[in-house]
Amino acid sequence: MPAHSSREMLTLLVILENNIRVSIIGLAAEVRICQEIAKRTGGTYNVLLDDHYLKETLILNQVQPLAVAGLG
């Protein structure tokens, strides 16, 4: 592992220990650590190709509110 990526790997370990799902939307070229984080946490990693893809990706990655029993 290159020395410049050690911080990212430590962050990944904390994310995995806490069962956090990470989805990443990249604005430029694909970055390997982003791909690895999304894959290991069960999230998604998308690199935007154009404006249409931005809108589509944002819609797919919106977090839905949790349903709470007894409210409503």
Stockholm file with secondary structure:
# STOCKHOLM 1.0

chainA/1-72         MPAHSSREMLTLLVILENNIRVSIIGLAAEVRICQEIAKRTGGTYNVLLDDHYLKETLILNQVQPLAVAGLG
#=GR chainA/1-72 SS CCGGGHHHHHHHHHHHHTTCCCCEEESSSCCHHHHHHHHHHTCCEEECCSHHHHHHHHHHTCCCCCCCTTCC
#=GC SS_cons        CCGGGHHHHHHHHHHHHTTCCCCEEESSSCCHHHHHHHHHHTCCEEECCSHHHHHHHHHHTCCCCCCCTTCC
//
